[in-house]
Amino acid sequence: MKNIPLMNLKTLLYTIILSTSFFLIENQSFAQGYKIKTIVIDAGHGGKDGSTRGLYSSEKDVALKTALRLGKLIEENLTGVKVIYTRTEDVFIPLYERIALANTMKADLFISIHCNDMPMVPIRYIDGYTKTKKGKKVPIYKTRYAKSTSTRGTETFVSGTGRLSEQDEVIKRENAAMFLEDNYKENYEGFNSDDPESAIILSLMKNTFRTQSLKLAKFVQDEYVNVGRINRGVQEKSLAVLARAGMPAILTEIGFISNPDEENYMNSEAGQIEITNCLLKAIKAYQQSVEI
């Protein structure tokens, strides 16, 4: 699939009119018998994009396991709803192709599944002592790098705006996959740029489904909280995988793989059942809120 670059100034007025009309039509569909028919489930990362690891497992493998289990649950419990996966094995899928698949298939929901991680930070420590010429004992300092293993919890993101250089570590990590792609500058033309045309068009795309995306994200976080998970909230961030979504779309971080307890939980059968049940219940709650 080839990504369509952002339009130039000559087509800007047409884009605004078309997007506004589409927004009105979309809202009408929600009020006139709208039904959720297709859900795209995106297992984050994969293939060469898969360096995030815990003590014994990788984010890409946990995300895939969760995505496949969630898809099976949806097919078993939501009559008439078709599930499409962005990947079903350990392969690299460019970010723009993931959302392009959802747009092409006219999906009603896009759910991207990830595991969180803490960045490596420098830790200064004393590695012995030495003496000065005057006989004074002074410490010898060295630096090592380590992650926090205590941070835990869940958070869910919807599409927002901002510059890559201003994003936090989570967003930098999730967007890093774009730089593994050939011709990434062409594939993400206009993404996070200061160009007024690009900013307007991306804003239109984001705002069209902002309310619905936030609603779904809140349902997801509410379900996590109901089973005792720590709530890190719903946030709007500049995520490449969600930027051009033509439907309500979220990215959910199901736990910290850098936390040994949460890594065990996400890999366990009980944890997998609980996480996917939370996501299924959130989808059902969203479905009930929009379908007539």
N, C-alpha and C positions, 0 to 999 in steps of 0.2 A: 504494500500500500504506500502510495506517495503522499506526503503531506502537502496541503495547499497553503502557500505562504500568505501572510497578511496582505490585505488589499492596499492600493495606493490611494492618494487623495482624490483621484478622479472617480473612484467608486465609493467614496466615503458616504456621500449623501444617500446613495442607493442602499448601502449597507444599513445605515441608520433606519431608513424607512422600512426595509425588509425585516430587520431585527425587531423593530417595534411592532410590526404587523404579526410577526411570528409569536411575540410575547402575548399579544392579545388573543391570538388563536389558541395558544397553549393554555392560557387561563380559562378560556371557554371550554376547552376539552375536559378540564378538570371538573367543570360544572355540568357537563352534558354526557355523563356515562363513561367517563375515563376509566380505563382498566390497565393495570400493570400486566404486561404480557411478556416482556423480555428483560432479564437482568444479566448484566455482564459482570463477572467476578474476576478481578485482577489479582493474581498472586504476585506480590512485589518482587522485583529483582529477578535473578535467574541467570544461569550461564556465567559469563565472565563478569557480570554485575552481581557479585555475591560475596564480598569480602567481610561483611558484618557477621561476627560469630560470638557465641557465648563460650562456656567452658568446653562444650562437646557438640554443639549443634550450630547450624547456620540459619540466618534469617530467611534466606531464600527457600530453604527446605521446610521450615516451620510454616511460612506463609503459604506454600503450595499445599501442604498437608491440610491446613485450615480451609483454604479456598475450595479444595475438592470435597471436603466433608460438608462445608456449607452448601455447595451446589447440590449435593445429593439430598440434603435436608430440605432445601427449597423445592426440589422436584417431587419429593415425597409428601410435602405438606401444603404446597400452594398450587391448587388445581389450575391448569391452563397457563402456568408461568414457565417460559423457556429459559434455561440457563446456558450462557455462553462463557467460556473461559478464554482469557487472553493467553494462557499457557497451561498445559497439563503435564509438563515435564521440565527438566532443568535446562532450559534454553534461554538465550538472551533475546528479549523483545524490546525494541526501541520504545521509549515513552510515547512518542507521537503515534506509533502504530497501535498502542493499547487503546487510547481514546478514539482513534480513527476507526477502529473495529466497532466500538460501541456506537459511534455516529452512523457508520454504514449500516449496521444492523437495526438502526432506529430503536436502540435500547431505551427502556423507561427508567432504569437505574444503573449506576456504575459504582461498584464497591471495590476499592483497592485495599488489600490486606498486607500489613507490614508488622515488623517487630521493632521496638525502639532500642536505642543504644546510647550509652554515655561516651563522650569523646575522651581521648587520652589527654591527660593533663600532667604538667611537670610537677614532680614532688622532690623538694630539696631535702637531703638527709646528710647526717654526719657519718663519714666513712673513716673514722680514726682520728688521731691527733698528731700534731707535730710540735716541735719547740722552736722558738725564735732564738736568735743569738744570745739574747739575754736570759734564756731559759724559761720563757713564758710558754705555757701550754695553750695551743690554739687548735680549734677543730678543723678538719679537712672536709669540705662540703662537696658532694656530688649530686647529680640530678638523675632521676629515673622517671619513667612515664608509666602511668597507671590509670585505670578507669574507676569511677565510683561504682561499687557493686551493691549499694544500698538503695539507690533510686528505683522506684517502682511506680506502677499505675498505668492507666490507659488514657489516650487522648484521640480525638477524631478531628480531621481537618476538612475544610471546604475551600474552594478556590478563592484566593485573594490576590492582591497586587503588591508590588514592591520590587526593589532591586535585589539581585542575587547577593551583592556585597553586603546588604543590610539584613540578610536573613540569619536566623539562628542555626545552630548546628544540625537540628533535625531536618530543616528544609534544605540546607546545603547538602546533606547526605542523600536525601531522597531525590534531589535534582541532579546529583553528580552523574547519574547514569547517562544523561544526555551527551556528556563529553566522551563517552565510549563509542558513540555512533559516528559512522562516516557522514561527512557533510552536515554535522550538527548545526552549523551556523545557518544553513539553508532550511533545515528541518524546523528550527525554532526561531525563524526570522521574526523579529519584533517582540519576542518574549522578554519581559522585564526591561525593555528599552525605555529611553526617555523620549522617544519619538511620539508626538501628539496623536498622529493617525493610529499607530499601533495601540497606544494607551486607550483611545476611545473604543476601538473595536474589541479589544480584550475585555474592557469594562462592560460593554454590551453583552458579550457572551457570558461573562461571569454573573451579571445581575439578572439575566433572564431566569435562571434557576436558583438564585441565591436563597430565597425563602424556603423552597422545597429542600434544598441541600442542607440548610441549617436545621430544618425540622427533622430530617432523617438522622443527621449527626447527633442531635439531642436525644432522640429515641435510643440510639446505640449507646450513648454514655449513660443514660438512665438505666438501661438493662445491665450494664457492667456494675453500676452502683448497687443495684438490687441484689447482686450475688456477692457483694462485699469487696469489689475491686476499688482501688483508689482512683478518684476522678480527677484527671488533670485538665478536663474541660474540652470545649469545642472551640476551635480557632480558625480564623481565616488567614491563609498563607498563600504565597505565590508558588504553587506546585505545578511543574510542567505537565505532569500526567493528567491534571484536572483542568488545565487552562482553557482548552477548547472543547469542553464537554457540552454536548447538545442535549443534556438531560440532567436531572439531579445527580450529583456525584460527590462521593466522599472518599477519604483515605483514612483508615482507622489503624492506629498503633495498638496492637492487642496486649502488649506488655513489654518489659525490658529484658532483652536477651542477655544484657550485661549483668543482670541480677540473678544469681544462682537459683534462688527460690522461684522466681518467675520463669526462668528458663525450664526448670523442672516441670512447673505447672503447664506451660505451653506445649511441652512435649508429651505430657502424660495423657492417657485416655480420658481421665476425669476432666482434666483441664480443657482438652479439645472439645469434649461434649458440652462443657459449660460455656465456653467462648462461642461456639457455633450456635448454641441455643439462644444465647443473648442476641446474636446478630439476626437470627431467624425471627425472634420475638419483636425486634426493632423494625424489621421489614414488614411484619404483619401489622404492627401499630401504625406505621406509615401508610400502608395499603388501606387500612380502615379509615384513615384520616383524609385520603384523597379520592377514593373510589365511591361512586354513588350507586 
